[in-house]
Amino acid sequence: MDELIEDVRKLLQNDFQMHLFDAAIDNLNASENKLCYNNFAYSMRELSRHILKDLSPDDKVLNSSWYTNEIPDNENGITRAQRIKFAIQGGLSNEYIKDKLNIADQINLKKKNLVDQISKLSKYTHINEESFGINESSVKEKSIENLKAFKEFAFMIDETRNELMRKLEDITNNKLVSEVIFNVYSEIDILAPKHHIENLIATKSSITCITDKSVEVNSQGNVFVVLEYGNKEERSNNDGLDMCLEFPFMSNLAFIINDRFPNGSNEVQTFDVDTSSWYE
């Protein structure tokens, strides 16, 4: 079981989650307490709740295009299934997931499986005669089952989200050049009074995040620039000079989630061209 505990610990994202998990294990090890397993199970269920809350903040879920209140007596209510949904697909619409990516069925199945895993974590949090004071061998057996359920819960979210990102990368990669090219000038202005962009090739791109508003992409590649020297008269007399250079770039882009995604009014968040070779 020690190996399983370490596997779960590797899935945790911050200090609070680590501390809560350690406290859950402490509960489990307090075998003299007849509630040791109940306390452990409760702590693990709470840990799953906090992980979902961290992955799916209230304001982000509420801002997603697909959100509707499914808890009528609770204003801005958010269900567990909705948090799981946001953790996987962010603000991408149901129609886009179904019609463009064709993975709606897979996501819905994973979402159901995730809810089932959390239900397993909750089974022994309610204390009754059958769940109180279970024997030591049953504690070990059920705690292993509980840890496996938690591990599967955390792994399944990550796995499904990565599958979605891979689908999106096929779509967003071809859009990078047109989004980046208009932001290259400020980095190259200092090299020559006049220049133009001959080409820009993104050689490596990956999706870093899906939020309620955008799909964020990190891109690397090369920009091919022609630096133009000489005034109009000099160039008319063939005394000017054109220099063809290639510089690597890195960029972070946000593809805005809207009806035109990924072809809408997208944003270049950062664009850095490495011109150090020019000075060598």
VEXPATOR-197340 format. One record per residue (C-alpha): residue number from 1; residue in one letter; x, y, z. Coordinates in pm, whole numbers, padded with zeros to 5 digits. Layout:
// VEXPATOR-197340
(node NUM, 'A', (X, Y, Z)),
...
END
This chain:
// VEXPATOR-197340
(node 1, 'M', (00000, 00000, 00000)),
(node 2, 'D', (00296, 00234, 00052)),
(node 3, 'E', (00357, 00242, -00323)),
(node 4, 'L', (-00008, 00327, -00387)),
(node 5, 'I', (00009, 00610, -00133)),
(node 6, 'E', (00312, 00754, -00314)),
(node 7, 'D', (00133, 00724, -00649)),
(node 8, 'V', (-00156, 00929, -00513)),
(node 9, 'R', (00077, 01185, -00357)),
(node 10, 'K', (00233, 01249, -00700)),
(node 11, 'L', (-00108, 01348, -00834)),
(node 12, 'L', (-00157, 01629, -00583)),
(node 13, 'Q', (-00114, 01988, -00696)),
(node 14, 'N', (-00045, 02209, -00394)),
(node 15, 'D', (00057, 02214, -00028)),
(node 16, 'F', (-00299, 02211, 00105)),
(node 17, 'Q', (-00383, 01896, -00091)),
(node 18, 'M', (-00061, 01736, 00036)),
(node 19, 'H', (-00139, 01825, 00399)),
(node 20, 'L', (-00497, 01700, 00370)),
(node 21, 'F', (-00381, 01371, 00220)),
(node 22, 'D', (-00119, 01325, 00493)),
(node 23, 'A', (-00390, 01386, 00753)),
(node 24, 'A', (-00611, 01127, 00581)),
(node 25, 'I', (-00330, 00870, 00604)),
(node 26, 'D', (-00282, 00961, 00973)),
(node 27, 'N', (-00651, 00883, 01026)),
(node 28, 'L', (-00605, 00550, 00856)),
(node 29, 'N', (-00307, 00462, 01075)),
(node 30, 'A', (-00497, 00540, 01396)),
(node 31, 'S', (-00620, 00180, 01409)),
(node 32, 'E', (-00722, 00207, 01775)),
(node 33, 'N', (-01000, 00444, 01669)),
(node 34, 'K', (-01309, 00259, 01548)),
(node 35, 'L', (-01373, 00551, 01311)),
(node 36, 'C', (-01028, 00536, 01154)),
(node 37, 'Y', (-01151, 00419, 00815)),
(node 38, 'N', (-01459, 00644, 00817)),
(node 39, 'N', (-01241, 00944, 00890)),
(node 40, 'F', (-01000, 00837, 00615)),
(node 41, 'A', (-01279, 00791, 00361)),
(node 42, 'Y', (-01431, 01127, 00450)),
(node 43, 'S', (-01095, 01301, 00414)),
(node 44, 'M', (-01036, 01142, 00074)),
(node 45, 'R', (-01378, 01249, -00048)),
(node 46, 'E', (-01303, 01603, 00067)),
(node 47, 'L', (-00968, 01588, -00111)),
(node 48, 'S', (-01144, 01496, -00436)),
(node 49, 'R', (-01381, 01790, -00381)),
(node 50, 'H', (-01093, 02034, -00334)),
(node 51, 'I', (-00913, 01903, -00642)),
(node 52, 'L', (-01226, 01959, -00849)),
(node 53, 'K', (-01273, 02305, -00698)),
(node 54, 'D', (-00914, 02398, -00785)),
(node 55, 'L', (-00953, 02269, -01140)),
(node 56, 'S', (-01295, 02430, -01180)),
(node 57, 'P', (-01323, 02765, -00995)),
(node 58, 'D', (-01680, 02887, -00947)),
(node 59, 'D', (-01645, 03200, -01162)),
(node 60, 'K', (-01492, 03005, -01451)),
(node 61, 'V', (-01766, 02741, -01450)),
(node 62, 'L', (-02041, 03003, -01428)),
(node 63, 'N', (-01886, 03194, -01719)),
(node 64, 'S', (-01879, 02890, -01949)),
(node 65, 'S', (-02118, 02897, -02245)),
(node 66, 'W', (-02261, 02555, -02160)),
(node 67, 'Y', (-02344, 02635, -01795)),
(node 68, 'T', (-02703, 02620, -01675)),
(node 69, 'N', (-02812, 02608, -01313)),
(node 70, 'E', (-02909, 02249, -01235)),
(node 71, 'I', (-02973, 02325, -00865)),
(node 72, 'P', (-03287, 02542, -00869)),
(node 73, 'D', (-03283, 02620, -00496)),
(node 74, 'N', (-02922, 02737, -00507)),
(node 75, 'E', (-02842, 03053, -00701)),
(node 76, 'N', (-02539, 02993, -00923)),
(node 77, 'G', (-02535, 02631, -00811)),
(node 78, 'I', (-02263, 02407, -00952)),
(node 79, 'T', (-02292, 02029, -00956)),
(node 80, 'R', (-02006, 01784, -00919)),
(node 81, 'A', (-02065, 01672, -01279)),
(node 82, 'Q', (-02035, 02032, -01401)),
(node 83, 'R', (-01702, 02074, -01223)),
(node 84, 'I', (-01578, 01753, -01385)),
(node 85, 'K', (-01700, 01882, -01721)),
(node 86, 'F', (-01513, 02211, -01685)),
(node 87, 'A', (-01197, 02033, -01565)),
(node 88, 'I', (-01198, 01845, -01896)),
(node 89, 'Q', (-01336, 02082, -02161)),
(node 90, 'G', (-01320, 02427, -02004)),
(node 91, 'G', (-01555, 02671, -02176)),
(node 92, 'L', (-01574, 02484, -02507)),
(node 93, 'S', (-01936, 02442, -02608)),
(node 94, 'N', (-02113, 02107, -02611)),
(node 95, 'E', (-02183, 02154, -02981)),
(node 96, 'Y', (-01816, 02205, -03061)),
(node 97, 'I', (-01714, 01898, -02859)),
(node 98, 'K', (-01978, 01692, -03038)),
(node 99, 'D', (-01980, 01825, -03395)),
(node 100, 'K', (-01622, 01944, -03450)),
(node 101, 'L', (-01416, 01715, -03229)),
(node 102, 'N', (-01652, 01416, -03223)),
(node 103, 'I', (-01560, 01316, -02869)),
(node 104, 'A', (-01878, 01408, -02678)),
(node 105, 'D', (-01964, 01044, -02610)),
(node 106, 'Q', (-01616, 00971, -02473)),
(node 107, 'I', (-01628, 01273, -02242)),
(node 108, 'N', (-01977, 01188, -02115)),
(node 109, 'L', (-01866, 00831, -02043)),
(node 110, 'K', (-01555, 00951, -01858)),
(node 111, 'K', (-01768, 01201, -01666)),
(node 112, 'K', (-02003, 00921, -01554)),
(node 113, 'N', (-01706, 00705, -01453)),
(node 114, 'L', (-01560, 00994, -01252)),
(node 115, 'V', (-01886, 01044, -01064)),
(node 116, 'D', (-01885, 00668, -00991)),
(node 117, 'Q', (-01530, 00691, -00853)),
(node 118, 'I', (-01630, 00975, -00619)),
(node 119, 'S', (-01932, 00772, -00508)),
(node 120, 'K', (-01692, 00495, -00408)),
(node 121, 'L', (-01503, 00746, -00197)),
(node 122, 'S', (-01827, 00850, -00028)),
(node 123, 'K', (-01953, 00503, 00060)),
(node 124, 'Y', (-01810, 00492, 00412)),
(node 125, 'T', (-01842, 00859, 00503)),
(node 126, 'H', (-02191, 00803, 00640)),
(node 127, 'I', (-02165, 00612, 00965)),
(node 128, 'N', (-02410, 00336, 01037)),
(node 129, 'E', (-02393, -00003, 01207)),
(node 130, 'E', (-02247, -00173, 00899)),
(node 131, 'S', (-01971, 00086, 00844)),
(node 132, 'F', (-01874, 00143, 01208)),
(node 133, 'G', (-01578, -00035, 01365)),
(node 134, 'I', (-01488, -00257, 01071)),
(node 135, 'N', (-01207, -00503, 01142)),
(node 136, 'E', (-00840, -00442, 01061)),
(node 137, 'S', (-00825, -00665, 00753)),
(node 138, 'S', (-01133, -00492, 00610)),
(node 139, 'V', (-00977, -00152, 00681)),
(node 140, 'K', (-00671, -00246, 00476)),
(node 141, 'E', (-00876, -00395, 00194)),
(node 142, 'K', (-01115, -00101, 00173)),
(node 143, 'S', (-00843, 00162, 00208)),
(node 144, 'I', (-00660, 00009, -00090)),
(node 145, 'E', (-00986, 00016, -00284)),
(node 146, 'N', (-01038, 00378, -00179)),
(node 147, 'L', (-00689, 00487, -00282)),
(node 148, 'K', (-00724, 00311, -00617)),
(node 149, 'A', (-01056, 00488, -00675)),
(node 150, 'F', (-00897, 00823, -00595)),
(node 151, 'K', (-00598, 00752, -00820)),
(node 152, 'E', (-00831, 00654, -01103)),
(node 153, 'F', (-01036, 00970, -01046)),
(node 154, 'A', (-00734, 01202, -01072)),
(node 155, 'F', (-00577, 01009, -01361)),
(node 156, 'M', (-00899, 00998, -01563)),
(node 157, 'I', (-00944, 01375, -01552)),
(node 158, 'D', (-00589, 01428, -01671)),
(node 159, 'E', (-00611, 01160, -01939)),
(node 160, 'T', (-00940, 01289, -02083)),
(node 161, 'R', (-00825, 01652, -02083)),
(node 162, 'N', (-00502, 01553, -02263)),
(node 163, 'E', (-00702, 01361, -02523)),
(node 164, 'L', (-00910, 01673, -02586)),
(node 165, 'M', (-00597, 01888, -02613)),
(node 166, 'R', (-00449, 01655, -02874)),
(node 167, 'K', (-00764, 01694, -03082)),
(node 168, 'L', (-00747, 02072, -03051)),
(node 169, 'E', (-00379, 02088, -03146)),
(node 170, 'D', (-00463, 01951, -03490)),
(node 171, 'I', (-00700, 02245, -03537)),
(node 172, 'T', (-00509, 02534, -03382)),
(node 173, 'N', (-00163, 02457, -03528)),
(node 174, 'N', (-00256, 02578, -03876)),
(node 175, 'K', (-00380, 02909, -03739)),
(node 176, 'L', (-00065, 03015, -03560)),
(node 177, 'V', (00120, 03192, -03841)),
(node 178, 'S', (-00160, 03435, -03922)),
(node 179, 'E', (-00204, 03517, -03553)),
(node 180, 'V', (00165, 03580, -03486)),
(node 181, 'I', (00291, 03754, -03799)),
(node 182, 'F', (00149, 04095, -03718)),
(node 183, 'N', (00333, 04105, -03386)),
(node 184, 'V', (00684, 04042, -03508)),
(node 185, 'Y', (00769, 04396, -03618)),
(node 186, 'S', (00845, 04553, -03281)),
(node 187, 'E', (01122, 04300, -03219)),
(node 188, 'I', (01287, 04361, -03555)),
(node 189, 'D', (01245, 04738, -03591)),
(node 190, 'I', (01577, 04804, -03416)),
(node 191, 'L', (01771, 04606, -03678)),
(node 192, 'A', (01688, 04810, -03986)),
(node 193, 'P', (01475, 05114, -04077)),
(node 194, 'K', (01278, 04903, -04323)),
(node 195, 'H', (01203, 04535, -04337)),
(node 196, 'H', (00940, 04286, -04434)),
(node 197, 'I', (00847, 03938, -04324)),
(node 198, 'E', (00926, 03678, -04586)),
(node 199, 'N', (00781, 03382, -04397)),
(node 200, 'L', (00699, 03253, -04051)),
(node 201, 'I', (00692, 02885, -03964)),
(node 202, 'A', (00568, 02741, -03635)),
(node 203, 'T', (00766, 02421, -03585)),
(node 204, 'K', (00634, 02317, -03244)),
(node 205, 'S', (00305, 02407, -03079)),
(node 206, 'S', (00123, 02272, -02777)),
(node 207, 'I', (-00190, 02363, -02587)),
(node 208, 'T', (-00107, 02471, -02234)),
(node 209, 'C', (-00450, 02547, -02094)),
(node 210, 'I', (-00823, 02549, -02168)),
(node 211, 'T', (-01006, 02820, -01974)),
(node 212, 'D', (-01363, 02945, -01977)),
(node 213, 'K', (-01268, 03207, -02239)),
(node 214, 'S', (-00985, 03068, -02448)),
(node 215, 'V', (-00760, 02782, -02556)),
(node 216, 'E', (-00403, 02888, -02483)),
(node 217, 'V', (-00120, 02773, -02707)),
(node 218, 'N', (00256, 02793, -02678)),
(node 219, 'S', (00436, 02801, -03011)),
(node 220, 'Q', (00798, 02794, -03127)),
(node 221, 'G', (00940, 02838, -03472)),
(node 222, 'N', (01135, 03060, -03707)),
(node 223, 'V', (01063, 03394, -03868)),
(node 224, 'F', (01230, 03480, -04199)),
(node 225, 'V', (01298, 03852, -04235)),
(node 226, 'V', (01437, 04072, -04511)),
(node 227, 'L', (01615, 04381, -04373)),
(node 228, 'E', (01622, 04670, -04621)),
(node 229, 'Y', (01908, 04924, -04611)),
(node 230, 'G', (01946, 05239, -04817)),
(node 231, 'N', (01717, 05534, -04892)),
(node 232, 'K', (01494, 05554, -05194)),
(node 233, 'E', (01760, 05717, -05411)),
(node 234, 'E', (02030, 05470, -05308)),
(node 235, 'R', (01807, 05175, -05373)),
(node 236, 'S', (01706, 05312, -05714)),
(node 237, 'N', (02077, 05324, -05800)),
(node 238, 'N', (02128, 04970, -05677)),
(node 239, 'D', (02330, 05099, -05382)),
(node 240, 'G', (02090, 04958, -05124)),
(node 241, 'L', (02119, 04626, -04949)),
(node 242, 'D', (01872, 04351, -04863)),
(node 243, 'M', (01970, 04100, -04597)),
(node 244, 'C', (01777, 03777, -04555)),
(node 245, 'L', (01787, 03654, -04197)),
(node 246, 'E', (01621, 03386, -03989)),
(node 247, 'F', (01540, 03424, -03619)),
(node 248, 'P', (01378, 03180, -03375)),
(node 249, 'F', (01065, 03290, -03194)),
(node 250, 'M', (00847, 03182, -02902)),
(node 251, 'S', (00489, 03290, -02861)),
(node 252, 'N', (00187, 03243, -02637)),
(node 253, 'L', (-00151, 03282, -02801)),
(node 254, 'A', (-00510, 03273, -02681)),
(node 255, 'F', (-00765, 03132, -02924)),
(node 256, 'I', (-01087, 03292, -02803)),
(node 257, 'I', (-01378, 03053, -02742)),
(node 258, 'N', (-01674, 03189, -02939)),
(node 259, 'D', (-01897, 03092, -03230)),
(node 260, 'R', (-01604, 03135, -03472)),
(node 261, 'F', (-01346, 02940, -03270)),
(node 262, 'P', (-01067, 02894, -03364)),
(node 263, 'N', (-01102, 03161, -03634)),
(node 264, 'G', (-01228, 03449, -03421)),
(node 265, 'S', (-01055, 03758, -03282)),
(node 266, 'N', (-00766, 03579, -03116)),
(node 267, 'E', (-00497, 03735, -02898)),
(node 268, 'V', (-00118, 03717, -02902)),
(node 269, 'Q', (-00027, 03731, -02534)),
(node 270, 'T', (00351, 03724, -02578)),
(node 271, 'F', (00579, 03715, -02880)),
(node 272, 'D', (00956, 03701, -02838)),
(node 273, 'V', (01202, 03693, -03125)),
(node 274, 'D', (01560, 03594, -03041)),
(node 275, 'T', (01774, 03836, -03245)),
(node 276, 'S', (02095, 03767, -03049)),
(node 277, 'S', (02259, 03603, -03351)),
(node 278, 'W', (02251, 03942, -03524)),
(node 279, 'Y', (02496, 04082, -03270)),
(node 280, 'E', (02739, 03792, -03271)),
END
